[in-house]
């Protein structure tokens, strides 16, 4: 492999920043991307039970939806990485703005392919459509994440990334509700059935993605490109904490996606809640909504304030808004449970003292405890325990990512590409959980698979994340 010289792809701290510039407008527009790919990603959790029903699939076969989707992350990132170290970084040549537009167009094409897939009633065609869709989102990930870090002061980069990730989680929160209604209920009024139920929702997503592409094309966004010489070097892999971080990203994405993919079927179990698909989709929104709330907490915790007491006021405001929103939609019981879980999450955040590695370790330990309750308990206790995992997943991805690239210097870009490839965990772990559920006939027991994932995350937070160069 080869590395890239500093001039090829500057890290955010190397990008000149003019304090007189106001990036709030561009940041708002780019944030739409995070919302959309969060929405689209979580729609997979609705597709799994729907296509399982339409094509009479076993759970492991239905989980191939996640394999096709997250497999694209690995394949496209690998191809991008290999191209960049031999021909030069494509996005740095065309600019982040054009790179984002390319990603949106590719994703829109993938959404459009759902129409012929449904017309032909072909599960394989659906998997191809998902792969194309995810390929576009992969390009967006590569372009948009670093772009957010340069839209403002370098010291606020981590806070901005957590904020945009929170909006990503907003997309995953509303997707189960909107997607569940459109695919399981709303289409009945249009007399659509079977695979045809997914046609209009995904055509609508395609139109939305193209509209955002037009907005970004017309918007006055900072145009950032770079050029440089490529050197033969595999320096990134000499950093032990990066190598362990790659595995950690694999485990995190695999565990998070695996749990989310199984929740609707889990909520339908008579010993848990016995819910229908639509109602189960509403509670799935709590899982992803927890990640959104936690990421807002993370954005505030990492932000720069002249007076830190303002942080706690904002935390209280977020809690109050959360309580009011849940109460207005679901009622007092759900609101009290939600705010109680948020309070526990905040206490663990305080125990971690806002130290990234320590907080990651304590959050992973919390998830492991919640998974044990999910596996061995029943009823409301098991249901709310698995829902609460979303709160503790919240800061994991940006925290692991930040810890893994710490101190890489000129190899930061190379390391970042390898970390994006590790998102393939979302393609591999869910089918493994599906196999355990099918073989044992016990969906609850299958949550042992993500439990092992979080055990590794705990190790990385407390031990593996410490920078160490391997000669």
C-alpha positions in Angstrom: 0.0 0.0 0.0 1.0 3.6 -0.3 0.5 6.7 1.8 -0.4 10.2 0.8 1.8 13.2 1.5 0.4 16.1 3.6 -0.3 18.2 0.5 -2.5 15.5 -1.0 -5.3 15.6 1.5 -4.9 18.1 4.4 -6.2 17.2 7.8 -8.8 19.5 9.2 -6.2 21.2 11.4 -4.1 22.0 8.4 -6.9 23.8 6.6 -6.7 27.6 6.9 -9.6 29.1 8.9 -10.8 32.6 8.6 -12.7 33.6 11.8 -14.6 36.2 9.8 -16.3 33.6 7.7 -19.8 32.4 8.7 -20.3 28.7 7.8 -23.7 28.3 9.4 -25.5 28.3 6.1 -23.2 25.7 4.4 -23.3 23.6 7.5 -27.1 23.6 7.6 -27.2 22.4 4.0 -24.6 19.7 4.5 -26.5 18.5 7.6 -29.4 17.5 5.3 -27.1 14.8 4.0 -26.6 13.3 7.4 -30.4 13.3 8.0 -31.1 11.6 4.7 -28.5 8.8 5.0 -29.7 8.1 8.5 -33.3 7.9 7.3 -32.3 5.6 4.4 -30.1 3.3 6.5 -32.8 2.8 9.1 -35.4 2.0 6.4 -33.6 -1.3 6.1 -35.0 -2.3 9.5 -38.5 -1.9 7.9 -37.5 -3.7 4.7 -36.3 -6.8 6.6 -39.6 -7.9 8.1 -41.5 -6.7 4.9 -39.4 -8.6 2.4 -39.1 -11.6 4.8 -42.9 -11.8 4.6 -43.1 -11.2 0.8 -40.5 -13.7 -0.2 -41.0 -16.2 2.7 -37.4 -15.9 3.9 -35.6 -17.2 7.0 -34.2 -14.5 9.2 -30.6 -15.0 8.1 -31.7 -14.6 4.5 -33.6 -11.4 5.3 -30.5 -10.1 7.1 -28.7 -10.2 3.7 -30.4 -6.8 3.2 -27.8 -5.5 5.7 -25.1 -7.5 4.0 -25.8 -6.0 0.6 -26.1 -2.5 2.1 -23.0 -2.5 4.4 -21.0 -4.7 2.1 -21.0 -1.7 -0.3 -19.2 0.4 2.3 -16.4 -2.1 2.3 -16.1 -2.7 -1.4 -16.5 1.0 -2.5 -14.2 2.2 0.2 -11.6 -0.3 -0.8 -11.8 0.6 -4.4 -11.6 4.3 -3.5 -8.6 3.7 -1.3 -6.7 1.7 -3.9 -7.5 4.3 -6.6 -6.4 7.1 -4.3 -3.0 5.7 -3.5 -2.2 5.0 -7.2 -4.0 7.8 -9.1 -4.6 10.4 -6.4 -7.6 11.1 -4.2 -10.6 11.6 -6.5 -12.6 13.8 -4.1 -9.6 16.0 -3.4 -9.3 16.5 -7.2 -12.9 17.4 -7.9 -13.7 19.0 -4.6 -15.9 18.0 -1.6 -18.9 19.7 -3.1 -18.8 17.8 -6.4 -18.0 14.6 -4.5 -21.2 15.0 -2.4 -23.3 15.6 -5.6 -21.9 12.4 -7.2 -22.8 10.5 -4.0 -26.4 11.8 -4.0 -26.9 10.9 -7.7 -25.6 7.4 -7.2 -27.8 6.9 -4.1 -30.9 8.2 -6.1 -30.2 5.7 -8.8 -30.2 2.9 -6.2 -33.6 4.1 -4.8 -35.0 4.2 -8.3 -34.0 0.5 -8.9 -36.5 -0.5 -6.2 -39.2 0.0 -8.8 -38.1 -2.7 -11.3 -37.1 -4.9 -8.3 -40.6 -4.8 -7.0 -42.2 -5.2 -10.5 -40.1 -8.3 -11.1 -40.6 -9.6 -7.6 -36.9 -10.4 -7.4 -35.2 -10.5 -4.0 -31.8 -10.6 -5.7 -32.7 -7.4 -7.6 -33.6 -5.8 -4.3 -30.1 -6.7 -3.0 -28.5 -5.1 -6.1 -30.6 -1.9 -5.6 -29.5 -1.7 -2.0 -25.9 -2.2 -3.0 -26.1 0.7 -5.5 -27.9 2.9 -2.9 -25.3 2.2 -0.3 -22.5 2.9 -2.8 -23.8 6.4 -3.1 -24.0 6.8 0.7 -20.4 5.5 1.0 -19.3 8.3 -1.3 -21.2 10.8 0.8 -19.5 9.4 4.0 -16.1 9.9 2.4 -16.8 13.4 1.3 -19.2 14.9 3.9 -17.5 13.8 7.2 -14.2 15.6 6.5 -16.1 18.5 4.9 -17.9 19.2 8.1 -14.6 19.4 10.0 -13.4 22.3 7.8 -16.6 24.3 8.0 -15.5 26.3 11.0 -12.8 26.6 13.7 -10.6 23.4 14.0 -11.1 23.2 17.8 -14.8 22.9 17.2 -14.6 20.1 14.6 -15.4 17.2 17.0 -18.5 19.1 18.3 -19.7 19.9 14.8 -19.3 16.2 13.8 -21.3 15.1 16.8 -24.0 17.6 16.0 -24.3 16.4 12.4 -24.3 12.8 13.7 -27.2 13.8 15.9 -29.1 14.9 12.9 -28.2 11.6 11.3 -29.9 10.0 14.3 -32.9 12.2 13.8 -33.3 10.5 10.4 -33.0 7.0 12.0 -35.6 8.1 14.6 -38.3 9.2 12.2 -37.7 6.5 9.6 -39.3 3.6 11.5 -42.4 5.7 12.1 -42.8 7.1 8.6 -41.4 4.1 6.8 -43.5 1.7 8.9 -46.7 3.7 8.0 -45.9 3.9 4.3 -44.9 0.3 3.8 -47.1 -1.5 6.3 -50.2 0.7 6.5 -50.4 3.6 4.1 -50.0 1.5 1.0 -53.1 -0.5 1.9 -55.2 2.6 1.1 -53.6 2.6 -2.3 -54.3 -1.1 -2.7 -50.6 -1.9 -3.1 -49.5 -5.3 -1.8 -46.4 -7.4 -1.5 -43.2 -6.0 -2.9 -45.2 -3.2 -4.6 -45.5 -1.5 -1.2 -41.9 -0.3 -1.4 -42.2 1.4 -4.8 -43.6 4.8 -3.9 -41.5 5.3 -0.7 -38.2 4.7 -2.5 -39.2 6.7 -5.5 -39.9 9.6 -3.1 -36.5 9.1 -1.5 -34.9 9.2 -5.0 -36.6 12.5 -5.8 -35.6 14.0 -2.4 -31.9 13.0 -3.0 -31.9 14.6 -6.4 -33.5 17.8 -5.0 -30.8 18.0 -2.3 -28.2 17.5 -5.1 -29.6 20.5 -6.9 -29.6 22.6 -3.7 -26.0 21.8 -3.1 -25.1 22.6 -6.7 -26.7 26.0 -6.5 -25.5 26.7 -2.9 -22.3 28.8 -2.3 -20.3 26.2 -0.5 -16.6 26.5 0.1 -14.8 24.7 -2.7 -11.9 22.7 -1.3 -9.5 20.6 -3.4 -6.0 19.4 -3.1 -3.1 18.0 -5.0 0.0 16.2 -4.1 2.4 13.4 -4.7 1.8 9.9 -3.7 4.6 8.1 -1.7 5.0 4.3 -1.2 4.2 3.8 2.4 2.0 1.7 4.7 2.6 3.9 7.7 -0.9 3.9 9.0 -0.8 0.2 9.8 2.2 0.8 12.0 -0.1 2.4 14.6 -1.4 -0.3 16.9 -4.3 1.8 18.2 -5.5 2.3 14.6 -5.4 -1.4 13.8 -7.4 -2.1 16.9 -9.7 0.8 16.1 -10.5 -0.7 12.7 -11.6 -3.9 14.5 -13.6 -1.7 17.0 -15.5 0.1 14.2 -16.3 -3.3 12.7 -17.6 -4.5 16.1 -19.5 -1.3 16.8 -21.4 -1.0 13.5 -22.0 -4.7 13.5 -23.5 -4.7 17.0 -25.6 -1.6 16.5 -27.0 -2.7 13.1 -27.6 -6.2 14.3 -29.6 -5.1 17.3 -31.6 -2.6 15.3 -32.4 -5.1 12.6 -33.8 -7.6 15.1 -35.9 -5.2 17.2 -39.2 -5.4 15.2 -39.2 -9.2 15.4 -38.1 -9.0 19.0 -41.0 -6.6 20.0 -43.4 -9.0 18.2 -42.5 -11.9 20.6 -45.4 -12.7 22.9 -43.1 -12.9 26.0 -41.8 -9.4 25.3 -44.6 -7.2 24.0 -46.6 -9.0 21.3 -46.7 -5.9 19.1 -47.7 -5.7 15.4 -45.2 -4.4 12.8 -46.4 -0.8 12.8 -46.5 -0.4 16.6 -43.1 -2.2 16.8 -41.8 0.4 14.3 -42.8 3.1 16.7 -40.7 1.6 19.5 -37.8 1.1 17.1 -37.8 4.9 16.8 -37.0 5.0 20.6 -33.9 3.0 19.9 -32.6 5.3 17.2 -33.9 8.4 19.0 -31.8 7.5 22.0 -28.7 7.7 19.8 -29.8 11.1 18.6 -30.2 12.5 22.2 -26.9 11.0 23.2 -25.2 12.6 20.2 -26.6 16.0 21.1 -25.2 15.5 24.6 -21.8 14.6 23.0 -21.9 17.7 20.8 -22.5 19.9 23.8 -19.9 18.1 25.9 -17.2 18.7 23.3 -18.2 22.2 22.4 -16.1 25.2 23.6 -17.9 27.4 26.2 -16.5 30.4 28.0 -18.6 29.2 31.0 -19.0 25.4 31.4 -22.2 25.9 33.4 -23.9 26.7 30.1 -23.3 23.0 29.2 -25.5 21.8 32.0 -28.2 24.3 31.2 -28.3 22.9 27.6 -28.3 19.4 28.9 -31.3 20.2 31.0 -33.0 21.8 28.0 -32.4 18.8 25.8 -33.9 16.6 28.6 -37.0 18.8 28.9 -37.6 18.8 25.1 -37.2 15.1 25.1 -39.7 14.6 27.9 -42.2 17.0 26.2 -41.8 15.4 22.8 -42.3 11.8 24.1 -45.2 12.9 26.3 -47.1 14.6 23.5 -46.7 11.7 21.2 -46.9 8.6 23.4 -48.1 9.6 26.9 -46.8 10.0 30.4 -45.7 6.4 31.0 -43.3 6.4 28.0 -42.1 9.9 28.8 -41.2 9.0 32.4 -39.3 5.9 31.3 -37.5 7.8 28.6 -36.4 10.7 30.8 -35.2 8.1 33.4 -33.1 6.4 30.9 -31.7 9.7 29.7 -30.8 10.5 33.3 -28.9 7.2 33.6 -27.1 7.9 30.4 -26.1 11.4 31.6 -24.8 9.9 34.9 -22.6 7.5 33.0 -21.4 10.4 30.8 -20.4 12.2 34.0 -18.6 9.1 35.3 -16.6 9.1 32.1 -15.6 12.8 32.9 -16.0 13.6 29.2 -12.7 11.7 28.6 -13.3 10.0 25.2 -11.6 6.6 25.9 -12.9 6.3 29.4 -16.5 7.3 28.4 -16.4 4.8 25.6 -15.4 2.0 28.0 -18.2 2.9 30.5 -20.8 3.2 27.7 -19.8 -0.3 26.3 -20.1 -1.8 29.8 -23.5 -0.2 30.1 -24.6 -1.8 26.8 -23.4 -5.2 27.9 -25.5 -4.9 31.1 -28.5 -3.9 29.1 -28.0 -6.8 26.6 -27.8 -9.3 29.5 -31.2 -8.0 30.7 -32.5 -8.2 27.1 -31.4 -11.9 26.9 -32.7 -13.2 30.2 -35.6 -10.9 31.2 -39.1 -10.7 29.7 -41.9 -8.2 29.2 -41.4 -4.4 29.6 -38.1 -4.8 31.3 -36.5 -6.6 28.4 -38.2 -4.3 25.9 -37.0 -1.0 27.5 -33.5 -2.5 28.2 -32.8 -3.1 24.5 -34.3 0.3 23.6 -32.0 2.0 26.1 -29.0 0.6 24.2 -29.5 3.4 21.6 -28.6 6.0 24.2 -25.3 4.4 24.9 -24.5 3.7 21.2 -24.7 7.5 20.6 -21.1 8.7 21.0 -19.4 5.5 20.1 -18.8 5.9 16.3 -17.3 9.4 16.4 -15.4 8.6 19.6 -13.8 5.4 18.2 -13.0 7.2 15.0 -11.3 10.1 16.8 -9.3 7.8 19.0 -8.2 5.6 16.2 -6.8 8.4 14.0 -5.1 10.2 16.9 -1.5 10.9 16.2 -1.4 9.5 12.7 -0.1 12.7 11.1 0.4 12.4 7.4 -1.2 8.9 7.5 -4.5 10.3 8.8 -6.2 10.0 5.4 -5.0 6.5 4.9 -6.2 5.5 8.4 -9.6 7.1 7.7 -10.1 5.1 4.6 -9.4 1.9 6.5 -11.9 2.9 9.2 -14.6 3.5 6.7 -14.0 0.0 5.2 -14.6 -1.4 8.7 -18.3 -0.4 8.5 -18.6 -3.7 6.7 -19.3 -5.1 10.2 -22.9 -4.1 9.5 -22.9 -6.6 6.7 -21.5 -9.5 8.6 -22.7 -9.5 12.2 -26.5 -9.2 11.5 -26.6 -12.5 9.5 -24.6 -14.2 12.3 -27.2 -13.2 14.8 -29.9 -14.4 12.3 -28.2 -17.8 12.1 -28.1 -18.1 15.9 -31.8 -17.2 16.1 -32.8 -19.7 13.4 -30.7 -22.6 14.7 -31.7 -22.2 18.3 -35.2 -21.0 17.7 -34.5 -18.3 20.3 -34.3 -14.7 19.2 -33.4 -13.5 22.7 -30.4 -15.8 22.9 -29.1 -14.5 19.6 -28.3 -11.1 21.3 -25.2 -12.9 22.6 -23.6 -12.1 19.2 -23.7 -8.2 19.7 -22.8 -8.8 23.4 -19.4 -10.1 22.2 -19.0 -7.0 20.0 -19.5 -4.6 22.9 -17.0 -6.6 25.0 -14.3 -5.8 22.4 -15.4 -2.1 22.5 -15.0 -2.1 26.2 -11.5 -3.4 25.8 -10.7 -0.8 23.2 -12.0 2.1 25.3 -10.0 1.2 28.4 -6.9 -0.4 26.9 -6.6 -0.7 23.1 -7.1 3.0 22.2 -3.8 4.1 23.9 -1.5 5.3 21.0 1.4 3.0 20.4 3.5 2.7 17.2 4.5 -0.8 16.1 7.9 -0.9 14.5 
